[in-house]
Amino acid sequence: IAVVGGAAAAAPAVVVTAATGPADGEALVREVGEPPHLLIVEATVLRPVDEGVGHTTSTVRVSAGPQIDWEDTVHGEVSAVGGDGSDRGFVALGCTDGCVYTYTRRGRRMLPCLTLGGGGVSIVEVQPGKEASLLVVTVDGTLYLWSFQHGCAPKKVLRTSVAPLLSEQLVLTRALVTKSGMVAAVLSNGHA
């Protein structure tokens, strides 16, 4: 993991950006991937009218242009999305309850829901390629990395905590996997 720009801190109060979904009826919209494989992922949260009755759900729509390619509904509030629109690409959704959903580029679920906990998912990044990867960071600072080889089950490569590197003033704003397979963390002071 490449993290630069911060000294270790004891018991940080804030580790990464809080995992919060959009307000009821509003959408979290993110462009993911790189041209020409750019996707638009939109997640709209729908909360029950009566608190305590029913479940919060998110409707997810994915498109590569003006038309919606596929749509699904998941339980919980989607708080982070990542993906790639190439033929072997995939889309991943992280929720405030710590669940991660993975889909093929065409909208088919790749895996059962991954339940991570950790106070919710704050960051989701997908690195496309022959050996694609999925990187997820939870609000408590736990970083997970899976490797996806085409046609094979995913393999968990890494589970570590970035929390000791952070403080109330220095938070993790983005994490990604480089083309060479290194994990890079970008901090609130702009250092990586």
Steps between C-alpha positions, in 0.01 A plus 500: 500500500636837406391764751700821540438819691393404848639383828343218693233615742346328797131411476382741230148633546440525124664252268350533155217696348175389666296244310183689430268446212308774324192654663169320447405512133828665396765321297869425545639527145855408404685449174720191532760345274712664234399607149396323281367271776335770709184412693254716687380339824202658674368383838174642637413433866139430596423492871178361647227756570447372855825469694545148630264355239661364186856522370709772342588408143709649223412482134813478288509594131805451278545648154776554246306773322154654502321163534497296823687171449371333815330568832481321835374562851712419806423512872661792678649838405762497226784724622780424250526360147779389270519330166634462150306474174738274305376158389665332799421794727265495796312732734515496881272677748581562867228572757482677836434164670833356378357292214668489158317388185687405181359484148628411157513781246160381373332503842519140616597451865850355520502396867267483796504816709834547678430609859796693641362706788746767611237774532417506131682523168667831421713423191455253213749483212520255210822444306420340163721262306578134449542472875247756620483609862244638743614729780264593783564722804258507792438796728710344778802502265507132403626458144407187302641395163374213282647369176262391222650281225264445206299182558635440851360566846631821660790471740543727802850640464515746786322607816673770698426814697601848390361649822841538677613732219211740543375758745208735547674753273640249249244271337503255214316651202576239233671166462582326174694216343762605247553317171803332658280364783612737777245648738520879522321705763426869449473708815306819568823704482539390135788261557488146367 
